[in-house]
Amino acid sequence: MDLQAIIDDIASAFAERRGEGKVADYIPELAKVDPKQFAIAITTVDGAVYTAGDAATPFSIQSISKVFMLTLALGKAGETIWQRVGREPSGSAFNSIVQLEHELGIPRNPFINAGAIVICDMVLAGYKPKEAIGELLRFVRYLADDETISIDRAVAKSETQTGFRNYALANFMRSFGNLHHDVDHVLGVYFHQCALSMTCQQLSRAGLFLAAQGADPISGYSVVSPKRARRINALMLTCGHYDGSGDFAFHVGLPGKSGVGGGILAIAPGKASIAVWSPGLNKVGNSLLGSLALEMLAARTGWSVFGA
Ligand code: GLU
C-alpha cells in the first residue's frame, strides 16, 4: 500500500476546501490561526513516517492532550481513577455542566472538560502546578522523541482569561468534593496542558504506543501495558469526539481524540498512529476537514477496528 500516494491524494482532494468550518473563537488566541492550513501525518508501527500539507507547523493540540494526561494519571493512580470519573460517552457538549449535577460531580468520562479537570487534579497530587505541567511536557517530549515540543503561553493565558465555563465546572466539582486541590491550581495545569503546541508529525509519533500494544515500537520501551493501551483506545473510540463520537466511529471506525484547535489523533491498532489538522470545526466542535480526511484515509487503507 502506497501511504504517501494516499495522503497526497487526500491533501489534494481537500485543497479547494481549505478554510471550511468555523475556527474556535471562544479562546481568542485560537481565533488568530490561519483557517486554510491542512496537515496529515502517519507514523507506522515499523517507524515509517508519511506527511502531507502543513505537517511541520505547530498548532494548539487542545483536548488531544487529554489522552496523554489520562495516561499519566493511570500511571500514577491506576484503576482508582475510575472512582472519580466515569467511562461513558456524555452525549453532551465538551463543556456541558448539566449532567454533573445529576451525577453528583462525577464527570462522565476523562475526555470531556469536567473529566479532564478531575484528571489534572489527580496528576497534581504531591506536586506544585509547575511540576505537574513539567511532568506532562517531559512525557510528551519522550513519547514524540522530540525535545522541542513546548507550551504556547499566549494560548494558556488566553484560556485563563476566558475560561469561565471551566471555572464553573471546577468549582461545581469542588463543591461535591471531587476536586482536592485549589481550583486555580488545577485549572492552571489544565489550561497549560491544552496549550501544548505540536505538529502533526510530532503528534502522530507521540500516539504510536497506542497503535503498538502500549510499547513504543521504535525505542522498544514499554509505555503502558497492552491492556491499558486497549482501554485508552476504547475510551477514545467511545468518548473522543464529544457528542460526535458515534458519528466518528460510524464514518472512520478508529479510536480518535479531537481538539478545538482542529487537530485529531487517530489510532489504527497494529498499524499506525495518524494526526490530522485543519482549524475549521464542524457543529459539534471537531475538525470538519480533518474528520473527512480520516474517513477517506480509513476507506482507502481499510483500517478500521470493526473489520476491513
Ligand atoms: N481548552 C479547551 C477548553 O477547555 C479544550 C476544549 C477542547 O479541545 O475540547 O475549552
Boltz pocket constraint, residues with backbone or C-beta under 6 A from the ligand:
constraints:
  - pocket:
      binder: B
      contacts: [[A, 61], [A, 62], [A, 63], [A, 64], [A, 94], [A, 95], [A, 111], [A, 113], [A, 159], [A, 166], [A, 190], [A, 191], [A, 194], [A, 258], [A, 259], [A, 260], [A, 261]]
      max_distance: 6.0
